[in-house]
Amino acid sequence: GWMVLNSEPSGADVYIGVGDALPEYVGTTPFQKKYEYGHYTYSIRKNMYHDCVGVIELNQSKIQNTYPMQPAFGRIHITSTPAGATATVEGVTGTITTPGTTGDLKSGTYTVRLTRELYAPVTRQVTVSDGATTELDVPLAANFASVTINSLDGAEISINGNRAGVGTVTQNLAEGIYDVQASKAHHRDATRQIEVEANKPLSILLKPTPIYGSIDVMTTPIGADITIGGKSYGQSP
């Protein structure tokens, strides 16, 4: 008689055993083959689905069965506050930007790690169940502080050697130690090392100091009156 086997979804591997023998691979669904009447064991297998196993008594010209396969996978929907974090799932290639949903994951427990610039990384354990989407919502802890650097008009401000702005600059900086500097023409640079702690705003003043010099003035003939900027400095030399 004919043995006609199908699965939902199709494309599953079919294993048939004669009598009580262990099933052996014979093809994929939809499957059809003629066998002698008798007792057969079967196993229908597909990746990410639970196996369908059982016994077929072939005692007529055709036995046709369809096996709905139960999913052995689920998904994780990941959100974060604030959004825009990068999520990685242990053992899975690629990343997800929150909010986002993974592809199909075999049922089980996974380690999910979220990272975002200026926020502390977070790791969570998540269990994926058959045919379900597990919700994971992660609040992220700020790992930065607002830093304001004040200086003279026209002074260029740099942070760790990178230009940050002119005059007054406010930036969110991650926890750590920074070298800050204010530079202005005809002035000596003002530099300082600061330590930034999360959630502790910081305001500092960097004031470049003028560079002074002297001028010798000589004239021919001597005895000329000298003024600089409207101020009298006597006669030459």
Secondary structure as UniProt FT lines:
FT   STRAND          2..8
FT   STRAND          13..18
FT   TURN            19..20
FT   STRAND          24..28
FT   STRAND          31..34
FT   STRAND          38..45
FT   TURN            47..48
FT   STRAND          52..58
FT   STRAND          62..68
FT   STRAND          73..81
FT   STRAND          86..89
FT   TURN            90..91
FT   STRAND          96..97
FT   STRAND          100..101
FT   STRAND          105..106
FT   STRAND          108..116
FT   TURN            117..118
FT   STRAND          119..128
FT   TURN            130..131
FT   STRAND          133..139
FT   STRAND          144..150
FT   TURN            153..154
FT   STRAND          156..159
FT   TURN            160..161
FT   STRAND          162..166
FT   STRAND          168..174
FT   STRAND          176..183
FT   TURN            185..186
FT   STRAND          187..188
FT   STRAND          190..196
FT   TURN            198..199
FT   STRAND          202..205
FT   STRAND          209..210
FT   STRAND          225..228
FT   TURN            229..230
FT   STRAND          231..235
//
